[in-house]
Amino acid sequence: MSARKAFLLRLDPAVWAELERLAQGELRSVNAQIEFLLRDALAERGIVPKRALPDKPEDMGEDL
């Protein structure tokens, strides 16, 4: 599995509550929902992030 970038994000409590509600409805964690929404916003702008290469050869899977 490739490394993930961690960072602090401050949100308005009302925004957090809506993210939680949306995530539950789509059976995702709030973290996964935020990443999904960010990727969707990038895609709407024609930007497709490149996946990071795995650290070890045995981590390479079918999804690369």
Backbone as a printed PyTorch tensor [residue, N CA C, xyz], in Angstrom:
tensor([[[  0.8400,  -1.1760,   0.0000],
         [  0.0000,   0.0000,   0.0000],
         [  0.8820,   1.2360,   0.0000]],

        [[  0.5380,   2.2230,  -0.8100],
         [  1.3430,   3.4280,  -0.8820],
         [  1.0910,   4.3090,   0.3400]],

        [[  2.0740,   5.1500,   0.6350],
         [  1.9650,   6.0440,   1.7890],
         [  0.8550,   7.0640,   1.5540]],

        [[  0.2390,   7.5000,   2.6250],
         [ -0.8180,   8.5030,   2.5550],
         [ -0.3020,   9.7780,   3.2150]],

        [[ -0.6720,  10.8940,   2.6960],
         [ -0.3060,  12.1790,   3.2690],
         [ -1.3300,  12.5470,   4.3270]],

        [[ -0.8780,  12.7960,   5.5320],
         [ -1.7660,  13.2030,   6.6190],
         [ -1.6190,  14.7100,   6.8370]],

        [[ -2.7460,  15.3700,   7.1230],
         [ -2.6960,  16.7960,   7.4210],
         [ -3.9050,  17.1760,   8.2730]],

        [[ -3.7820,  18.2980,   8.9510],
         [ -4.8500,  18.7970,   9.8040],
         [ -5.8220,  19.6070,   8.9580]],

        [[ -7.1060,  19.3810,   9.1460],
         [ -8.1290,  20.1140,   8.4120],
         [ -9.1480,  20.6370,   9.4130]],

        [[ -9.3200,  21.9370,   9.4420],
         [-10.3190,  22.5410,  10.3310],
         [-11.5720,  22.8250,   9.5220]],

        [[-12.7020,  22.3430,  10.0150],
         [-13.9790,  22.5140,   9.3250],
         [-15.0170,  23.1190,  10.2510]],

        [[-15.9330,  23.8360,   9.6540],
         [-17.1010,  24.3140,  10.3780],
         [-17.8730,  23.0770,  10.8540]],

        [[-18.3660,  23.0750,  12.0790],
         [-19.1000,  21.9100,  12.5850],
         [-20.2930,  21.5020,  11.7090]],

        [[-20.9500,  22.4720,  11.0880],
         [-22.0830,  22.1410,  10.2160],
         [-21.6070,  21.4010,   8.9640]],

        [[-20.4430,  21.7900,   8.4470],
         [-19.8770,  21.0960,   7.2770],
         [-19.5060,  19.6700,   7.6730]],

        [[-18.8890,  19.5170,   8.8490],
         [-18.5180,  18.1810,   9.3340],
         [-19.7600,  17.2920,   9.4720]],

        [[-20.8120,  17.8510,  10.0280],
         [-22.0430,  17.0710,  10.2240],
         [-22.6050,  16.5940,   8.8850]],

        [[-22.5790,  17.4520,   7.8770],
         [-23.0800,  17.0500,   6.5600],
         [-22.1630,  16.0270,   5.9070]],

        [[-20.8590,  16.1570,   6.1090],
         [-19.9270,  15.1520,   5.5840],
         [-20.1770,  13.7950,   6.2430]],

        [[-20.4040,  13.7980,   7.5530],
         [-20.7100,  12.5480,   8.2610],
         [-21.9840,  11.9160,   7.7170]],

        [[-23.0300,  12.7390,   7.5400],
         [-24.3060,  12.2410,   7.0270],
         [-24.1370,  11.6560,   5.6260]],

        [[-23.4320,  12.3810,   4.7650],
         [-23.2040,  11.9150,   3.4040],
         [-22.3780,  10.6310,   3.3910]],

        [[-21.3310,  10.5780,   4.2070],
         [-20.4670,   9.3950,   4.2780],
         [-21.2590,   8.1720,   4.7410]],

        [[-22.0850,   8.3300,   5.7540],
         [-22.8890,   7.2060,   6.2410],
         [-23.8300,   6.7070,   5.1590]],

        [[-24.4230,   7.6160,   4.4280],
         [-25.3410,   7.2370,   3.3660],
         [-24.6720,   6.4920,   2.2250]],

        [[-23.3750,   6.7310,   2.0370],
         [-22.6270,   6.0780,   0.9640],
         [-21.6810,   4.9990,   1.4890]],

        [[-21.8570,   4.6370,   2.7690],
         [-21.0790,   3.5720,   3.4200],
         [-19.5720,   3.8050,   3.3240]],

        [[-19.1710,   5.0510,   3.6040],
         [-17.7540,   5.4100,   3.6260],
         [-17.4300,   6.0420,   4.9680]],

        [[-16.1360,   6.0730,   5.2900],
         [-15.6970,   6.8710,   6.4270],
         [-15.7040,   8.3330,   5.9880]],

        [[-15.6690,   9.2400,   6.9460],
         [-15.6270,  10.6580,   6.5900],
         [-14.3460,  10.9450,   5.8190]],

        [[-13.2410,  10.3540,   6.2200],
         [-11.9790,  10.5460,   5.5080],
         [-12.0990,  10.0940,   4.0480]],

        [[-12.6660,   8.9210,   3.8300],
         [-12.8310,   8.4120,   2.4630],
         [-13.7960,   9.2950,   1.6710]],

        [[-14.8180,   9.8280,   2.3490],
         [-15.7810,  10.7020,   1.6720],
         [-15.1110,  11.9960,   1.2320]],

        [[-14.2880,  12.5740,   2.0960],
         [-13.5780,  13.7990,   1.7430],
         [-12.6610,  13.5480,   0.5470]],

        [[-11.9260,  12.4320,   0.5630],
         [-11.0450,  12.1200,  -0.5650],
         [-11.8670,  11.9030,  -1.8390]],

        [[-12.9980,  11.2250,  -1.7290],
         [-13.8740,  11.0100,  -2.8800],
         [-14.3300,  12.3440,  -3.4670]],

        [[-14.7800,  13.2510,  -2.6070],
         [-15.2600,  14.5530,  -3.0670],
         [-14.1390,  15.3780,  -3.6910]],

        [[-12.9450,  15.3120,  -3.1120],
         [-11.8070,  16.0370,  -3.6820],
         [-11.4230,  15.4800,  -5.0500]],

        [[-11.3930,  14.1530,  -5.1710],
         [-11.0720,  13.5420,  -6.4770],
         [-12.1340,  13.8840,  -7.5230]],

        [[-13.3990,  13.9020,  -7.0950],
         [-14.4940,  14.2570,  -8.0020],
         [-14.3470,  15.7050,  -8.4770]],

        [[-14.0120,  16.6090,  -7.5570],
         [-13.8210,  18.0180,  -7.9160],
         [-12.6510,  18.1790,  -8.8800]],

        [[-11.5670,  17.4480,  -8.6550],
         [-10.4240,  17.4920,  -9.5710],
         [-10.8110,  16.9680, -10.9490]],

        [[-11.5420,  15.8640, -10.9830],
         [-11.9570,  15.2640, -12.2560],
         [-12.8350,  16.2200, -13.0540]],

        [[-13.7020,  16.9670, -12.3690],
         [-14.5470,  17.9480, -13.0470],
         [-13.7170,  19.0340, -13.7200]],

        [[-12.5040,  19.2320, -13.2140],
         [-11.6070,  20.2310, -13.7800],
         [-10.5930,  19.6140, -14.7360]],

        [[-10.7750,  18.3260, -15.0260],
         [ -9.8910,  17.6470, -15.9630],
         [ -8.5530,  17.2490, -15.3830]],

        [[ -8.4760,  17.1520, -14.0690],
         [ -7.2260,  16.7980, -13.3970],
         [ -7.3570,  15.3990, -12.8230]],

        [[ -6.4440,  14.5130, -13.2130],
         [ -6.4370,  13.1510, -12.6890],
         [ -5.1090,  12.9440, -11.9700]],

        [[ -5.1340,  12.8630, -10.6220],
         [ -3.8730,  12.6840,  -9.8830],
         [ -3.2300,  11.3460, -10.2150]],

        [[ -1.9140,  11.3740, -10.3370],
         [ -1.1760,  10.1290, -10.5670],
         [ -1.0310,   9.4080,  -9.2410]],

        [[ -1.1790,   8.0980,  -9.2800],
         [ -0.9930,   7.3010,  -8.0660],
         [  0.4860,   7.2000,  -7.7510]],

        [[  0.8150,   7.2510,  -6.4710],
         [  2.1960,   7.0930,  -6.0440],
         [  2.6060,   5.6450,  -6.2460]],

        [[  3.8560,   5.4470,  -6.6040],
         [  4.3630,   4.0880,  -6.7590],
         [  4.5400,   3.4620,  -5.3860]],

        [[  4.3090,   2.1520,  -5.2520],
         [  4.4810,   1.4800,  -3.9630],
         [  5.9420,   1.5240,  -3.5230]],

        [[  6.1350,   1.4850,  -2.2050],
         [  7.4830,   1.5170,  -1.6480],
         [  8.2640,   0.2410,  -1.9310]],

        [[  7.5570,  -0.9010,  -1.9550],
         [  8.2110,  -2.2010,  -2.1370],
         [  7.6120,  -2.9220,  -3.3390]],

        [[  8.4180,  -3.6800,  -4.0830],
         [  7.8940,  -4.3960,  -5.2490],
         [  6.7360,  -5.3220,  -4.9220]],

        [[  6.7340,  -5.9370,  -3.7270],
         [  5.6480,  -6.8710,  -3.4010],
         [  4.3250,  -6.1510,  -3.1720]],

        [[  4.3740,  -4.8220,  -2.9920],
         [  3.1570,  -4.0500,  -2.8200],
         [  2.4700,  -3.7510,  -4.1520]],

        [[  3.1280,  -4.0290,  -5.2530],
         [  2.5400,  -3.7440,  -6.5550],
         [  1.4070,  -4.7220,  -6.8000]],

        [[  0.2630,  -4.1910,  -7.1410],
         [ -0.9040,  -5.0230,  -7.3530],
         [ -1.4960,  -4.8060,  -8.7270]],

        [[ -2.6580,  -5.3670,  -8.9390],
         [ -3.3460,  -5.2860, -10.2040],
         [ -3.8900,  -3.8850, -10.4930]],

        [[ -4.1090,  -3.0710,  -9.4200],
         [ -4.7720,  -1.7960,  -9.5970],
         [ -3.8570,  -0.6540, -10.0300]],

        [[ -2.6040,  -0.8920, -10.2950],
         [ -1.7040,   0.1920, -10.7150],
         [ -1.8050,   0.4510, -12.1760]]])
